[in-house]
Amino acid sequence: MARFFAALLGVVVGFVIAHVLNETPEGRAFFSRSRATLRTFTEGVRDAYRS
């Protein structure tokens, strides 16, 4: 049970940190680049699966 609460705490802390970072221009740029990279990766996987 302690591992569950530790994992839950980690998720909550991660969301709080991401929210705080997203309030800054540098944080928004970071998340924008991350989304673009993830989108490129998923499109590549999708195209490879379809072919």
Beta strands, then each sheet from edge to edge (+ up, - down):
end
